Amino acid sequence: MNIVFAISEVEELVKTGGLADVGKALPSALHALGESVTIVMPYYKVLAEQYNLPSITEQQTLFTEGQVYQFDIRYMQWNNLAVYFVDSPDHFMRDGLYSNAYEVYEDNGERFSFFSGAVLQTLKAIDKKPDVIHCHDWHTAMLPFLLTHDRSGFFDYCKTVFTIHNAAFQGVHKLEDIPFLRHHPSILAQVHGGYINMLQSGIEYATKVTTVSPNYARELLTDLGSHGLHERLVSRSSDLSGILNGCDYTQWNPETDPYLPRNYSASNLHAKQSCKEALQTKSGLPVKLSVPLIGMVCRLTEQKGFGYILPILDELVKHNLQMVIVGTGDPKVCMDLGEFAQQHPNQFAFINGFSSEHAHLVEAGADFFLMPSQFEPCGLNQMYSLAYGTIPIVRSVGGLKDTVIDHSHCDKGTGFVFDEPTAEALLACIRRALLSYYEDTAKFREMQVRGMNTRFTWETSAKQYQQLYDKIVH
């Protein structure tokens, strides 16, 4: 099949978050299965500065009522994949992808609506008729709408798959701020109170809608878990499915990880202690190898469960434990964590920032990894933690529920899971985890090994997407 990925970021080329991981890994896994995969993405300033790629066609022109848009198409062969770039300096020659430091670009609705139209124009210009265009998140959510109303005949047999990576980000913009769509003859049906919700449009017009874990797909069909999209998603429920993201074990493997002072494996866990010592030292904590160490690496946002964590810190440090939290984000959360670290320097460390070295060291050196998320479409850190023999403590939401089995399932348990969205429930869960650490070293070791032998591969995910594409094309 001819599969085109329309996506706003791809790891190794340009990245702000987990979307980029999928942008690299899934096309590569599909290619390995024998599919023909093409990526189309914006030509951002950071890419232009790094690659300086040639234009491969004459300049392209898109017309909308009262507007003329011109752009170039640039190309590179990358990781055995063809990648085409939409080069429109007015839209993409900026310092950030979606924002300038903390300020979101006010014309994001216009930028990415144009990008969706430019993807279709690019495919015509290079004469590539796809069987499936796979769109990702709100940035490409208008593409199924534009394709449905394309009258050229070029896409008559093309189907669309729209993947929701995080339904909290919906691309809601005033129609009057989107000249590219403003005069489209069919756009008014997408407008409510003068605003257009791009994610909603993608859900409505795509052939199939997917999300990044089976449990998140179920949550999206509930009023509580749908971020306000409940009715739209329920109306498309027969076309909605959840396919779990994979994990890149070439990057996250304790046997080969270059960031670790010593590598280790499921059959030789002893060197994990060296990683713990290195993490304690790097984080400014006293080296105490027998004390359980809880680690956390994340964006410091409400979504990641800080509403449950902050109220119980005083209770937690009454226990014989250490904690390391690494991340950036909400200034208030940063301030609270920083103050607490100053008050408890022997038990609690907060690193306000992010580095790959520290992230890998936390995964390897901690005994437990904390992910008490409010919601978590898929989550990757719990997969990394399992691979590193670091026991996840998670809330049973989204992909966390699909990937971590609670300790109470004795011979299958890989972590500690709690349900209630409360600080008290998290505290009880952490106490259960600490008890298991102290009470039965042999069983704790068994749980670590079980986690390390668990695999969530991109090959498995790609095969499921392959089946989905096949179903809609044939």
Helices and strands as residue ranges (DSSP letters): E 2-6, H 18-32, E 36-42, H 45-51, E 60-64, E 67-78, E 81-87, H 89-92, E 99-100, E 103-104, H 108-125, E 132-136, G 138-140, H 143-148, E 159-164, E 172-174, G 175-177, H 179-182, G 187-190, E 191-192, E 195-197, H 198-205, E 208-211, H 214-219, H 230-235, G 237-239, E 240-242, H 272-282, E 293-297, G 302-304, H 306-309, G 310-312, H 313-316, E 322-327, H 331-343, E 348-352, H 356-365, E 368-371, H 381-387, E 391-395, H 398-403, E 416-418, H 423-439, H 441-452, H 458-473
